[in-house]
Structures are given as C-alpha cells and as structure tokens.
Amino acid sequence: MNRIARDGHVYAFIPTIENLNKNAGKLDPVLVGVHSASTFTGFCSVHDDAIFAPVEKLSFTASAEQCFLLGYRAMARERYTKESSVRMSSIRRLADRGKGVDRQIEVQMLNQLFEYGLAAGVEDTIAQMEGYSSRLMTGDYGDVRAYVIETVDPPPVMCSAGWLPSSDFDGNELQDIAAPKRLAAMTVTSMWGGTKGAIVFQWFAQDDDVCRRFIGSLDRVDSAGIGAALVRLMFEHFENVHISPDWWEGLPELTKSSLIHRMARSANMFARQLDKPLIDDGLALPEWKIEGRFTIGYTREG
C-alpha cells in the first residue's frame, strides 16, 4: 500500500458513528496511515509472519500457493469483520430511537432481516474458512483457481476481501444468496506485487460454476474499461478499499460524489440496492494500464 500512499497515508472509508454524524449520514473517505489501514487483529504477529511469508517477503509470481494465501487472508478478514458486526447488534437496535412508531417498526423489521442475513453470513464464512484451513495444513493447492489481471502501475484502489458473487458484469444473476444452501465464494486482492500490480481473484474448484461465469463476464471487459469495472466491484461490495490520494483528488467532484453514493448505498442496510450493480454505469474514470491477464488452475476454454 506504500506504493499508492502520499506521506504514508491513503484514503479509506471509516464507517464510524462519529464520522456519519459529522457528515450528516454521508460517508466521505478520509486520510489514514497505511499501517492502520492495512491491519486487522485476526492473526498474532508470529503466525501472520510465518503463514504469509510467501506473499509478504517474495515478489508475486501468481503461484497456486500465493493465490491461495491471498484468498485465505481475505476470507479470514471477512470472518473477523462479520463476527465484529455481530457484536454491534445492540447498537443497531437503537437505530429507531426518536422516530415515529411506523418508522420504528420498519427499522426494527429491517434490522431483524439484517441480523438473520448476518448470522447466515457468519455461518457461510466459517465453513469457507474450514476449507482454507484444511488446505493450509496439508499444503495441497491442486484445486486452487485464480484469475489474475496485471497492471503496469500500482492499482490506485487496493483491497482484500471475500464475497458471494450474486451477479456478474453483464447483469446476469449467478446465485441467490438468500437460498438455504451452500453458496459459492470468491476472494479478490488488489495489490502491488513487487514488480507490477496485480488484481487476483481466487476460489476453489467446487465453486467453478458460479465463479467462472463471473470471471468470464470480467474477461470480456476490454482493457480500456477494466479499471472502471474493478472500481464498481470494489465500491459496491467492499468497505475496506484503500485509495491513492493523487488518484482520488484528481477525479472530478461529480465522479467522487457518484462513487461515494455507491459506497454509501451498498453499506446501508436500509437503502434500496441495485438489481444489476456491476453493469457499466457510464462513469468515466482514468484507465488502468493493463499488462496482461491469465488464469491459474484452469484454462479459459475448459
């Protein structure tokens, strides 16, 4: 993240009550130190260093092990974040305070639905983590899948996250995330790999049906539009994006406003969500210089 920082700082969205109150409910990005932005207390320093040495201390060569470790770290953070959100339930239940009776009923119903979804999300993430942990213990990465986009420069927006893909870049539904069944999961890491930038999508063979359809839609996006597509994905689904100050401050104010609105809508459980959030919305963004794209563990044809 130091490669996109200015004076050791990047922009990030910090969804605290203080920030929301200060900005009248609008979530503006703020400058944070890279060490604070890139840290979560999911691993002790000893195990973090031992487990992730192949990606932290070596240049990224897109080996199956490196792709797996990026996915493992992203999914571990998802579990940490969801379990932290569960601990915030008592605060969310106060969201209706001071409102009229009808609005209180609406807020509590939505909050209850959110709690149900959160509980299911925690359960799904724990199951996913068990799969990562078993592969970590055996060192068998034979069913690791990845799609890698290489960039000439460091990606101006970086993140590490896992999610359950529900729709693709063409607007097609991939899976119903409300269905009571095991769901396909995927991770994405946007980073500087030592000699070039890399956006790494990772999943396991058991999730090929959903994940490869998602990647197929991304693979059809031309190089001129790939940066904007990735920004839509990151701002739509992940709150832990970290943004180059020079890139962000160089955007027109209307473009910034549109991205802030996308982030705020997707993070607000009371907001109406888009049916097809990843299709091209026409927002003009600076192009990312793409050096190449390739797959790990499978081929595009088979």
Buried (B, 14 or more C-beta within 10 A) or exposed (E): BEBBBEEEBBBBBBEEEEBBEEEEEEBBBBBBBBEEBBEEEBBEEEEBEEBBEBBEEEEBEBBBBBBBBBBBBBBBBBBBBBBEBEEEEEEBBEBBEEEEEEEBEBBBEBBEEBBEEBEBBBEBBEEBBEBBEEBBEEEEBEBBBBBBBBBEBBBBBBBBBBBBBBBBBBBBEBBEBEEEEEBBBBBBBBBBBBEBBBBBBBBBEEBBEBBBBBBBBBBEBEBEBBBBBBBBBBBBBBBBBBBBBEBBEEBEEEBBEBBBBBBBBBBEBEEEEBEEBBBEEEBEBEEBEBBEBEBBBBEEEE
